[in-house]
Amino acid sequence: MANIKSAKKRISVIQTKTLRNKMIKSKLKTLVKKVESAVAAGDKTASEAALKEATVAIDQAAAKGILHKNTAARKVSKLTKAVNSVA
């Protein structure tokens, strides 16, 4: 356990940031699942709407440093390809 005041504060700040990052990552996973389920159902309009929502969230996470920019680009690309495959 930390004895120095600044170290105690860093522990507190890290816990807060960890919780925020977990919340955002969980939301991203939910949005990705919505897109994948809409694609599996073959619903073009629902999958496009879900893709738009997921893309915005993924880009915001990358901008805040929660996801690496290449990871975000890969996820968006994968989802877009899946949505475009729906006839």
C-alpha positions in Angstrom: 0.0 0.0 0.0 1.2 3.5 -0.8 2.4 5.8 1.9 3.1 8.9 -0.1 0.1 11.2 -0.6 0.7 11.6 -4.4 1.0 7.8 -4.8 -2.4 7.4 -3.0 -3.9 10.0 -5.3 -2.5 8.2 -8.4 -4.1 5.0 -7.2 -7.5 6.7 -6.8 -7.2 8.4 -10.2 -6.2 5.1 -11.9 -9.2 3.4 -10.4 -11.6 6.1 -11.7 -10.0 5.9 -15.2 -10.2 2.1 -15.2 -13.9 2.1 -14.4 -14.6 4.7 -17.2 -12.5 2.7 -19.7 -14.3 -0.6 -18.8 -17.7 1.2 -19.2 -16.8 2.5 -22.6 -15.3 -0.9 -23.8 -18.5 -2.7 -22.6 -20.6 -0.2 -24.5 -18.5 -0.8 -27.7 -18.9 -4.6 -27.4 -22.7 -4.2 -27.1 -22.8 -1.9 -30.2 -20.7 -4.4 -32.2 -23.0 -7.2 -31.2 -26.0 -5.2 -32.3 -24.5 -4.7 -35.7 -23.5 -8.4 -36.0 -27.0 -9.6 -35.0 -28.6 -7.2 -37.5 -26.3 -8.6 -40.2 -27.1 -12.1 -39.2 -30.8 -11.4 -39.4 -30.3 -9.9 -42.9 -31.9 -6.6 -41.9 -30.2 -4.0 -44.1 -31.7 -0.8 -42.6 -31.2 -1.9 -39.0 -27.6 -3.0 -39.7 -26.8 0.3 -41.3 -28.2 2.3 -38.4 -26.4 0.1 -35.9 -23.2 0.5 -37.9 -23.4 4.3 -37.8 -23.9 4.3 -34.1 -21.0 1.8 -33.5 -18.7 3.7 -35.8 -19.2 6.9 -33.9 -18.6 5.2 -30.6 -15.5 3.4 -31.8 -14.0 6.6 -33.3 -14.6 8.5 -30.0 -12.9 5.7 -28.0 -9.9 5.9 -30.4 -9.8 9.7 -30.0 -9.8 9.4 -26.2 -7.0 6.7 -26.3 -9.2 3.9 -25.0 -8.6 2.0 -28.3 -5.5 2.2 -30.5 -6.3 4.0 -33.8 -5.4 1.0 -35.9 -7.6 -1.3 -33.7 -10.5 1.2 -34.2 -10.0 1.3 -37.9 -9.9 -2.5 -38.1 -13.1 -2.9 -36.2 -14.9 -0.3 -38.3 -13.6 -1.9 -41.5 -14.8 -5.4 -40.4 -18.3 -4.1 -39.5 -18.6 -2.1 -42.7 -17.6 -5.1 -44.8 -20.2 -7.2 -42.9 -23.0 -4.6 -43.5 -22.1 -4.3 -47.1 -22.4 -8.0 -47.6 -26.1 -7.9 -46.6 -28.1 -8.2 -49.8 
